Amino acid sequence: MRKYETLYIIQPTLEEEAVKALVERFSALITEQGGQVEKVDEWGKRRLAYPIDDFREGYYVLMNFSSDADTPQELERVFKITDGVIRYLIIREDE
Protein backbone atom coordinates (compact mmCIF):
# COMPACT_ATOMS: atom_id res chain seq x y z
CA MET A 1 0.00 0.00 0.00
CA ARG A 2 1.14 3.50 -0.79
CA LYS A 3 0.56 6.65 1.23
CA TYR A 4 -1.34 9.56 -0.29
CA GLU A 5 -2.34 13.05 0.73
CA THR A 6 -5.28 14.94 -0.72
CA LEU A 7 -6.41 18.49 -0.19
CA TYR A 8 -9.82 19.47 -1.48
CA ILE A 9 -11.84 22.67 -1.30
CA ILE A 10 -15.61 22.56 -0.83
CA GLN A 11 -17.98 25.37 -1.81
CA PRO A 12 -18.50 27.81 1.07
CA THR A 13 -22.24 28.10 0.34
CA LEU A 14 -22.96 24.54 1.52
CA GLU A 15 -24.50 23.96 4.94
CA GLU A 16 -22.34 22.45 7.69
CA GLU A 17 -24.23 19.14 7.46
CA ALA A 18 -23.57 18.94 3.71
CA VAL A 19 -19.85 19.57 4.24
CA LYS A 20 -19.68 16.81 6.88
CA ALA A 21 -21.57 14.47 4.53
CA LEU A 22 -19.04 15.08 1.73
CA VAL A 23 -16.09 14.46 4.06
CA GLU A 24 -17.70 11.21 5.23
CA ARG A 25 -18.49 10.20 1.64
CA PHE A 26 -14.87 10.61 0.51
CA SER A 27 -13.54 8.78 3.59
CA ALA A 28 -16.00 5.92 3.03
CA LEU A 29 -14.96 5.67 -0.61
CA ILE A 30 -11.35 5.05 0.41
CA THR A 31 -12.28 2.37 2.96
CA GLU A 32 -14.65 0.68 0.48
CA GLN A 33 -11.77 0.44 -2.00
CA GLY A 34 -9.66 -1.37 0.63
CA GLY A 35 -7.70 1.67 1.80
CA GLN A 36 -7.26 3.15 5.24
CA VAL A 37 -7.87 6.78 6.17
CA GLU A 38 -5.10 7.82 8.56
CA LYS A 39 -6.06 11.43 9.25
CA VAL A 40 -8.75 13.92 8.27
CA ASP A 41 -7.92 17.52 9.10
CA GLU A 42 -10.72 20.01 8.47
CA TRP A 43 -9.17 23.47 8.17
CA GLY A 44 -12.51 25.21 7.90
CA LYS A 45 -13.46 28.19 5.78
CA ARG A 46 -10.49 30.14 4.38
CA ARG A 47 -9.96 32.84 1.80
CA LEU A 48 -8.81 31.62 -1.62
CA ALA A 49 -5.68 33.06 -3.24
CA TYR A 50 -7.78 33.88 -6.32
CA PRO A 51 -11.47 33.49 -7.22
CA ILE A 52 -12.51 29.99 -8.34
CA ASP A 53 -15.96 29.71 -9.97
CA ASP A 54 -16.84 33.14 -8.48
CA PHE A 55 -16.05 31.94 -4.94
CA ARG A 56 -13.62 33.99 -2.86
CA GLU A 57 -13.40 31.49 0.00
CA GLY A 58 -13.76 27.75 0.45
CA TYR A 59 -13.92 25.00 3.06
CA TYR A 60 -10.52 23.25 3.12
CA VAL A 61 -10.09 19.56 4.04
CA LEU A 62 -6.74 17.73 4.21
CA MET A 63 -6.83 13.93 4.22
CA ASN A 64 -4.00 11.40 4.55
CA PHE A 65 -4.66 7.81 3.53
CA SER A 66 -3.03 4.53 2.49
CA SER A 67 -4.32 2.52 -0.45
CA ASP A 68 -3.41 0.73 -3.64
CA ALA A 69 -2.83 2.67 -6.88
CA ASP A 70 -6.44 2.43 -8.14
CA THR A 71 -8.08 4.27 -5.24
CA PRO A 72 -6.69 7.76 -6.00
CA GLN A 73 -7.97 7.45 -9.57
CA GLU A 74 -11.45 6.57 -8.31
CA LEU A 75 -11.30 9.39 -5.75
CA GLU A 76 -10.31 11.85 -8.50
CA ARG A 77 -13.23 10.66 -10.65
CA VAL A 78 -15.64 11.26 -7.75
CA PHE A 79 -14.12 14.70 -7.04
CA LYS A 80 -14.73 15.68 -10.67
CA ILE A 81 -18.41 14.74 -10.66
CA THR A 82 -19.23 16.13 -7.21
CA ASP A 83 -20.78 19.59 -7.46
CA GLY A 84 -19.63 20.74 -4.02
CA VAL A 85 -15.90 20.33 -4.73
CA ILE A 86 -14.35 23.36 -6.42
CA ARG A 87 -10.69 22.25 -6.38
CA TYR A 88 -8.66 19.18 -5.34
CA LEU A 89 -5.12 17.80 -5.39
CA ILE A 90 -3.96 14.23 -4.72
CA ILE A 91 -0.27 13.50 -4.24
CA ARG A 92 1.65 10.35 -3.37
CA GLU A 93 3.86 10.76 -0.32
CA ASP A 94 7.46 9.59 -0.54
CA GLU A 95 8.49 6.64 1.57
C-alpha positions in Angstrom: 0.0 0.0 0.0 1.1 3.5 -0.8 0.6 6.7 1.2 -1.3 9.6 -0.3 -2.3 13.0 0.7 -5.3 14.9 -0.7 -6.4 18.5 -0.2 -9.8 19.5 -1.5 -11.8 22.7 -1.3 -15.6 22.6 -0.8 -18.0 25.4 -1.8 -18.5 27.8 1.1 -22.2 28.1 0.3 -23.0 24.5 1.5 -24.5 24.0 4.9 -22.3 22.4 7.7 -24.2 19.1 7.5 -23.6 18.9 3.7 -19.9 19.6 4.2 -19.7 16.8 6.9 -21.6 14.5 4.5 -19.0 15.1 1.7 -16.1 14.5 4.1 -17.7 11.2 5.2 -18.5 10.2 1.6 -14.9 10.6 0.5 -13.5 8.8 3.6 -16.0 5.9 3.0 -15.0 5.7 -0.6 -11.3 5.1 0.4 -12.3 2.4 3.0 -14.6 0.7 0.5 -11.8 0.4 -2.0 -9.7 -1.4 0.6 -7.7 1.7 1.8 -7.3 3.1 5.2 -7.9 6.8 6.2 -5.1 7.8 8.6 -6.1 11.4 9.3 -8.8 13.9 8.3 -7.9 17.5 9.1 -10.7 20.0 8.5 -9.2 23.5 8.2 -12.5 25.2 7.9 -13.5 28.2 5.8 -10.5 30.1 4.4 -10.0 32.8 1.8 -8.8 31.6 -1.6 -5.7 33.1 -3.2 -7.8 33.9 -6.3 -11.5 33.5 -7.2 -12.5 30.0 -8.3 -16.0 29.7 -10.0 -16.8 33.1 -8.5 -16.1 31.9 -4.9 -13.6 34.0 -2.9 -13.4 31.5 0.0 -13.8 27.8 0.4 -13.9 25.0 3.1 -10.5 23.2 3.1 -10.1 19.6 4.0 -6.7 17.7 4.2 -6.8 13.9 4.2 -4.0 11.4 4.6 -4.7 7.8 3.5 -3.0 4.5 2.5 -4.3 2.5 -0.5 -3.4 0.7 -3.6 -2.8 2.7 -6.9 -6.4 2.4 -8.1 -8.1 4.3 -5.2 -6.7 7.8 -6.0 -8.0 7.4 -9.6 -11.4 6.6 -8.3 -11.3 9.4 -5.8 -10.3 11.8 -8.5 -13.2 10.7 -10.6 -15.6 11.3 -7.8 -14.1 14.7 -7.0 -14.7 15.7 -10.7 -18.4 14.7 -10.7 -19.2 16.1 -7.2 -20.8 19.6 -7.5 -19.6 20.7 -4.0 -15.9 20.3 -4.7 -14.3 23.4 -6.4 -10.7 22.2 -6.4 -8.7 19.2 -5.3 -5.1 17.8 -5.4 -4.0 14.2 -4.7 -0.3 13.5 -4.2 1.7 10.4 -3.4 3.9 10.8 -0.3 7.5 9.6 -0.5 8.5 6.6 1.6 
